[in-house]
Amino acid sequence: MPPPPIPGHCLTQVLVQTPAHSQMAGALSYWSPTPVQPGTLVRVPLGQRELLGVVWPSESPAAAEVALDPAKLRPITAALDALPPLNHRWRALISFAASYYQRTAGEVALAALPPQLRDMSSVQLARRLKKRAKAAATPARPPPSPTLDATSTPTPDAGPAAASVVLTAEQQQAIDQFHQQPGPFLLFGATGSGKTEVFMHCTAALLAASPEAQALVMVPEINLTPQLEARFKARFCARYGDDAVVSLHSGMTPAQRLNSWLAAHSGAARVVLGTRMAVFASMPHLQLIVVDEEHDPSYKSGEGARYSARDLAIYRARLEGAKVMLGSATPSLESWHHSRPAAEGGRYLRLEMPSRVGRGQLPLVRRVDMNHQPKSCIIAAPLLAAIAQRIARGEQSMVFLNRRGYAPVLQCSDCDWKSECPHCSAYRVFHKIDRTLRCHHCGLSERVPRACPACGNSDIMPLGRGTERLEEHLAELLTDIRRPDGQPVRIVRIDADTTRLKGTLESQLAQVHTGEVDVLVGTQMIAKGHDFRRITLVAAVNPDNALFSGDFRAPERLFSLLMQAAGRAGRDETVANQSEMWLQTFQPAHPLYEALKQHDYPAFAASQLKERQQAAMPPFSFQALVRAEARSQEAAQGFLNLASQAAASESDMAALLAQLMLYPAVPMSMARIANIERAQMLVESPSRTALQRFLSVWQAVLHHTRADPRCKGVIRWAIDVDPLNI
């Protein structure tokens, strides 16, 4: 037991990583021989472990004063004072995120720091910083001489690498409005309209205006980062140094993530490119945040603190006094609603770029009525003929199916056995290439049985199709087709199965870009963000499932995905032929497909918002889900229902309950994963403030209910504010 603090020693509040359901929320108290500045990283003892923590100001709600026995306080082990403290704006962002998303501030703060930093001692960190300082002292390479072509118009803020870029009138107008208005901005631009160039020009202007300014550019998926990183490095590294552009995403090694974070925290990195985690990057001179493909659901975290990086980007820009620009060809309905005219209550300024750069045209949308095709048809004859024509002309086609594997189910023709996962409420997917049945939820993988496990019948067959089966089928259908050079057709599949190994995605994308591939088959990984210059035909094989989903957001996601996929075609203006988007559907007259045919996102958004307003759904109401995991479905639902009943019996919660609706607990759509049963309860209110107040008060009720003997078997619970999947 360490000695008790002596007079003159300081009581210090420290955040450590504790989840909300652990009942150990808020900052913990330690003592230090000298005052420690808020935001300083420290190492502190907790039980038998030593953890990384962040010193938090005592006036913060997260560190409220409590009665303490000074003799029981433990000292801070070490302060990582070689690093500048995390500033007050970063701490305010953490506090807001923890409060709004109903998590502990320690959980949010520590998860935002690089994993390697959590395990480093002060000596190790000092050694790493010394190594970085030595590397930074190495003379930077000289910038290349600027070159201008005959049509170039150099811009004062762009730098030499951007001198040859000629902006369209729509791009220039968007940039001018960005500089003249405070924002926030929603850049609504067609696929291929040059949104990335607008982002880069706005970034270049801010960096040139201030020697310390930093910009954060966010993308939804890791696989989109390398190509964007290459463009930003080509533009900015020659002018600002090799460390001026860094990336932050979970696909990096711990050492890479730490180096990028240190560069951002020190201010050496002028531009940070990253996925949703990057919204918490420590950037002391942040002046611009860009959220590319802002509609993408990947910006919403699905575990831990279930935050929306897009929404936090808007809040952080306000905290930092920075500008923020959201960009998409198919904005989320929430962002679209917020960008309506200010006279109608809009809060964002909409910047529109409806035209593609150059002579590139949006693809012609063709619908194939599968009701008129043979029952077992996978690729309709007209679509197959169109693909063959593209191959003969040396052009590329992309066939999109958002389901990987060979077939989603194996089935016995005699006893109707199906390849159910014994641990999940799902089927194991048949992967023919390695003859396995694989659960995509818990990871269980087994060899395909030679006969039906239930009845012994050897006639078990695949039911449905995935990208692996589609690739095989296309190879059979196109076996007699030849490329212009007389070579056989080359088909490449890109999905989570073919890109497991490091570097495989980059090499496959390079094959597509160089023209080695004639037909690209894949999931949504290939449907968005990529600049495929040679693709002139895109086909969606089976998009109808989402039309009749129980999730009210399913049509929005489907329209966005199809419009993004269509945008991969016709991006090269040198290809004279009209690009095409083919839809194989059993519902050819559906209004969603009618809007897609016209590339009319505003009409689609208007119809969806009207339906949501009539049904009082977001963005016209506010929601939260309380999810519970337990050993049995009865325990999970029982816990949620007991917590609801307890809230109803609290007299001081009556006014809040009058402003919202608590629905009964139900199983989640995927009710069991890895033998853990899952249930959920929806809380809905027309008032965001009322919902937040209720959730804050209900936290204590949930903790108390969890300790009830009737809730034996409950493992954990979590609150998901503004959920995307219900």
Order of alpha helices (4+ residues) and beta strands (2+ residues): beta-beta-beta-beta-beta-alpha-alpha-alpha-alpha-alpha-beta-alpha-beta-alpha-beta-alpha-beta-beta-alpha-beta-alpha-beta-beta-alpha-beta-beta-beta-beta-beta-beta-alpha-beta-alpha-beta-beta-alpha-beta-alpha-alpha-beta-alpha-alpha-beta-beta-beta-alpha-beta
